[in-house]
Amino acid sequence: MTFHDNERYDAIISGAGPVGLFLACELALAQCSVLVLEKTEDPTSPLKRVPFGIRGLSAPTIDALHRRGLLRELQIHKRIQSPHQHAGEGPRRQAGHFAGIPFHDGDIDATRWTYRLPGSTPTHLLSEMEELESVLARRAETLGVRLLRGAAVTGFHQTGDGVAIHSHERTFEGQWLVGCDGSRSAVRKLGGFEFAGTEPEFTGYTAKVDIADPKKLKPGRNMTPHGMYLQSQPGHLAIQDFDGGAFHATGMPITREHVQDVLRRISGTDVTIDALHIATTWTDRARQATAYRKGRVFLAGDAAHIHSPLGGQGLNLGLGDAMNLGWKLAATIKKHVPHGLLDSYHAERHPIGERILDWSRAQVAIMRPEPHARALNGIVRDLMKTRDGATYFAGKVWGLSTRYPLGDGHPLLGSSVPEFEFEDGRTISDLMHDGRGVLLDFAGTASLERFAGEYGGHIVYVTGHPKESFELSALLIRPDGFIAWASEGPPDIGDLHNAAARWFTRGASS
Ligand SMILES: Cc1cc2nc3c(=O)[nH]c(=O)nc-3n(C[C@H](O)[C@H](O)[C@H](O)COP(=O)(O)OP(=O)(O)OC[C@H]3O[C@@H](n4cnc5c(N)ncnc54)[C@H](O)[C@@H]3O)c2cc1C
């Protein structure tokens, strides 16, 4: 495909991280022209590879990837094992953690998630950043996205009907700009978005080292009077130093001597590090843009919210933003947009971001190296050993409680659609690869087929008998897989019309 710089794009995305790439795919799937500007030349990095680049994917992310046919392309999770899984196998297999306190598969009561079908996609998986990004980049390019590497966004200004975006001396024009350019987002800063929140309590270190006398360190995760250290595999260190985030803020190089000093102080040993192979630092700074949109500019992913990586939520949160924004922005670009659709991006995603920031703050609060936090930590640990406790934490960490407030009515309203499987073996995800809404009719009602027809190609009508229907007769599913309307008895077409009018417009798709 040939591209020209003076082409005007429907959307320009700053940042080819997982969130920017996934959003680009969503927009291109709906036939929008998309340019992605990425600062770095080289998409590969040891920090994106196993072990440092391991990321935990939660249920909404897994479902989103599956609904676009991308899950099967991720292979790495079949090879990698969580560092936490040393804790056991089978029912005692660690299934996640809160503040480093593990919960285990065997303690979780999965029957509480009434609408989660057995045999559907997993609730959690491990993935690798580099593989995820390369799968998404390949897909974006297949769909016709222009991806320019070594092209940082350095400035932009909004015009009446678009945005002029500068990358050093080059200028690109788009109808919309989305900043997916990570925690230090240029779009957020240049656009003057307020970024409110709390300052860090610690500097976190992830490092690969050679240790002369590893037996001086205790196995597993160790809370000490000065912080925390964990040796997940020989020489793979994670350290939390409650220095108020001071070292991370200096931006100084991370030397062998420095990591050794910190490790000695935290572990209370005189352990010796012979060599430092790779190291990175992070903090628990927790901030969120107070608005995810300013005119024709949006933020998504780490550009919109940052928090500590404890419990592995940031990537999942960002991909959820992209899945939510993609179809709404595409509908706006294609001019088949109900009033208020774009505003629902902030309305739905900001509260979820807020909850995740609080989830990460709560973890920090019980990890502080001081007696009150220790006491609270012990109580949480006890609760997590109970069935109710383990189930509660699993539901949160795996994202099973994610729900948009789409009104009262059926309990599934606003939830992710269960993975219905039809008698011919197809599942609902198989029917969502093209990113359109679905009217799912389990009863073969002629009026529903006519109704879907009025929405042109925006809503696909599907009828069939699933193996499990939860006594539902029909459902309206948004392109992101969330349920906009659900009926158990004969469908109320007036009710369906009201629900559909919030998300779709009638008429042929363009
Ligand atoms: C140690 C650690 C462990 C983690 N573990 C997990 C986990 O298990 N699960 C989880 O969900 N999350 C985890 N996270 C968080 C997760 O990695 C991030 O939330 C996720 O990478 C955010 O994706 P993104 O696309 O928004 O931003 P990024 O991945 O940061 O991508 C942003 C992209 O924008 C580019 N860019 C920057 N500036 C510009 C510019 N001016 N112009 C153009 N491009 C630009 C960057 O080069 C980059 O490619 C972890 C994070 C850390 C540090």
The ligand as a MOL file (V3000), in Angstrom:
LIG
                    3D

  0  0  0     0  0            999 V3000
M  V30 BEGIN CTAB
M  V30 COUNTS 53 58 0 0 0
M  V30 BEGIN ATOM
M  V30 1 C 7.1300 -4.2480 35.7630 0
M  V30 2 C 5.7510 -4.1000 35.1380 0
M  V30 3 C 4.8730 -5.1930 35.1400 0
M  V30 4 C 3.5850 -5.0520 34.5940 0
M  V30 5 N 2.7370 -6.1280 34.6160 0
M  V30 6 C 1.4830 -5.9940 34.1070 0
M  V30 7 C 0.5840 -7.1080 34.0770 0
M  V30 8 O 0.8880 -8.2210 34.5020 0
M  V30 9 N -0.6720 -6.9050 33.5660 0
M  V30 10 C -1.0500 -5.6810 33.0980 0
M  V30 11 O -2.2270 -5.5470 32.6850 0
M  V30 12 N -0.2140 -4.6300 33.0730 0
M  V30 13 C 1.0480 -4.7470 33.5630 0
M  V30 14 N 1.9090 -3.6950 33.5220 0
M  V30 15 C 1.4600 -2.4140 32.9220 0
M  V30 16 C 1.4930 -2.4550 31.3930 0
M  V30 17 O 2.7670 -2.8270 30.9070 0
M  V30 18 C 1.1240 -1.0760 30.8280 0
M  V30 19 O -0.0630 -0.6350 31.4500 0
M  V30 20 C 0.8960 -1.1810 29.3060 0
M  V30 21 O 2.1220 -1.4430 28.6660 0
M  V30 22 C 0.3150 0.1350 28.7740 0
M  V30 23 O 0.1880 0.0560 27.3780 0
M  V30 24 P 0.1160 1.3830 26.5130 0
M  V30 25 O 0.0110 0.9490 25.1010 0
M  V30 26 O -0.9110 2.2880 27.0920 0
M  V30 27 O 1.4920 2.1200 26.7820 0
M  V30 28 P 2.9830 1.6470 26.4280 0
M  V30 29 O 3.0990 0.1650 26.4640 0
M  V30 30 O 3.8710 2.4380 27.3190 0
M  V30 31 O 3.1690 2.1100 24.9200 0
M  V30 32 C 3.2490 3.4810 24.6060 0
M  V30 33 C 3.9530 3.6270 23.2690 0
M  V30 34 O 3.9830 5.0170 22.9250 0
M  V30 35 C 5.2640 5.3460 22.4230 0
M  V30 36 N 5.4870 6.7980 22.6060 0
M  V30 37 C 5.8690 7.4640 23.7150 0
M  V30 38 N 5.9270 8.7880 23.4650 0
M  V30 39 C 5.5640 8.9550 22.1750 0
M  V30 40 C 5.4170 10.0890 21.3280 0
M  V30 41 N 5.6820 11.3370 21.7640 0
M  V30 42 N 5.0300 9.9120 20.0560 0
M  V30 43 C 4.7540 8.6600 19.5750 0
M  V30 44 N 4.9060 7.5370 20.3360 0
M  V30 45 C 5.2840 7.6920 21.6130 0
M  V30 46 C 6.2090 4.4760 23.2400 0
M  V30 47 O 7.4520 4.3110 22.5700 0
M  V30 48 C 5.4090 3.1770 23.3060 0
M  V30 49 O 5.6600 2.3390 22.2010 0
M  V30 50 C 3.1890 -3.8110 34.0420 0
M  V30 51 C 4.1000 -2.7280 34.0110 0
M  V30 52 C 5.3540 -2.8620 34.5490 0
M  V30 53 C 6.2960 -1.6920 34.5300 0
M  V30 END ATOM
M  V30 BEGIN BOND
M  V30 1 1 1 2
M  V30 2 1 2 3
M  V30 3 2 2 52
M  V30 4 2 3 4
M  V30 5 1 4 5
M  V30 6 1 4 50
M  V30 7 2 5 6
M  V30 8 1 6 7
M  V30 9 1 6 13
M  V30 10 2 7 8
M  V30 11 1 7 9
M  V30 12 1 9 10
M  V30 13 2 10 11
M  V30 14 1 10 12
M  V30 15 2 12 13
M  V30 16 1 13 14
M  V30 17 1 14 15
M  V30 18 1 14 50
M  V30 19 1 15 16
M  V30 20 1 16 17
M  V30 21 1 16 18
M  V30 22 1 18 19
M  V30 23 1 18 20
M  V30 24 1 20 21
M  V30 25 1 20 22
M  V30 26 1 22 23
M  V30 27 1 23 24
M  V30 28 2 24 25
M  V30 29 1 24 26
M  V30 30 1 24 27
M  V30 31 1 27 28
M  V30 32 2 28 29
M  V30 33 1 28 30
M  V30 34 1 28 31
M  V30 35 1 31 32
M  V30 36 1 32 33
M  V30 37 1 33 34
M  V30 38 1 33 48
M  V30 39 1 34 35
M  V30 40 1 35 36
M  V30 41 1 35 46
M  V30 42 1 36 37
M  V30 43 1 36 45
M  V30 44 2 37 38
M  V30 45 1 38 39
M  V30 46 1 39 40
M  V30 47 2 39 45
M  V30 48 1 40 41
M  V30 49 2 40 42
M  V30 50 1 42 43
M  V30 51 2 43 44
M  V30 52 1 44 45
M  V30 53 1 46 47
M  V30 54 1 46 48
M  V30 55 1 48 49
M  V30 56 2 50 51
M  V30 57 1 51 52
M  V30 58 1 52 53
M  V30 END BOND
M  V30 END CTAB
M  END
